[in-house]
Amino acid sequence: MKIAMMQPAFFPWQGLFELIKKSDKFIFLDDFQFVVQSHHTRNKLFVNKDQVDYYGVPVQKSKCFGLKLNETLIVEDNFWKKKTLKRLSNVYQKTSFFNEIYPQIENWLNQDYASLAHLNIEGIKLFCKMMNIQTPFLYSSDFPSEAKRTEKVIALLKWAKADMYLSASGSFDYMLEDNYDYKSYPVLFQNYQPRPYKQFHSSEFVPYLSVLDALFNIGPAETVRLIDNGTQEWLSFEDMIKRHGEN
């Protein structure tokens, strides 16, 4: 049983969907702590020719300090939604798959959501539906625990009956600090390399954008092919330790 897990992001990048697609079950870490100015609330897309910037969702900052993602509230007025949708329309309306993708984004954003986690999770589910990624989802909030960092990850792996943990490479440092028991809980780290695709707004490929850029430009089927070819070699804990020593 291959398990992956991640905190739900707004307009996430392709790498998240590789983790979802390659796992047998994916856990949304919806009760982890909200972090200001992180991918929880923003990711990059084109805003003009040869220019990228963040698209984001505003939260009620005075009420979200120290809260979990499923407790963090979105700004209640709809101005930001209209602004985001108008910006997407103005920038991406000439892309090949705009007419297929945009109405679905519009419908998703225009719903009401109880929390930032709810908004982001429904968005990720929508992107998965577009790309026919059918991995079952679990929620860390369904397995409440006071454990922190690596202990929490191990508890969730036990809960999900994991045989293998597929992890984002960014988790390695804290797992190493916490003496992650990789012999009892085998882990493979993602080594995602963005593959070039034709971008309407740039003659030179711009990597690490939201998956939405690929969906608009080349459509769901080709985006899935990019995702399938993202990580050529998954790295073991020992591989990561060796790389860490070399650096």
Number of C-alpha atoms within 10 A of each C-alpha: 12 20 23 26 25 17 20 28 23 24 26 24 22 25 23 22 20 22 26 24 22 17 20 17 22 22 22 20 23 25 22 21 17 23 15 14 10 12 19 21 24 20 23 22 24 23 17 14 11 14 11 15 13 16 19 19 19 15 17 12 12 6 11 18 13 12 15 20 24 20 20 23 22 21 15 12 9 11 10 15 17 14 12 16 18 13 16 19 15 12 17 23 14 14 18 15 17 18 14 14 18 19 11 14 16 17 9 16 19 12 10 12 16 12 19 26 29 19 22 25 20 17 21 19 15 16 22 18 12 17 19 13 17 13 16 12 15 17 15 21 15 10 13 12 13 6 11 11 12 18 17 17 18 19 17 22 21 12 11 17 13 19 14 19 21 24 20 18 15 11 12 17 13 12 17 16 9 12 11 19 15 16 8 10 14 16 23 22 22 22 17 21 16 19 16 12 16 13 18 19 20 13 10 11 15 19 14 17 20 22 22 21 22 24 24 23 22 18 20 23 12 15 21 22 12 20 22 17 13 18 19 11 11 15 19 16 19 12 13 17 15 11 11 12 8 7 6
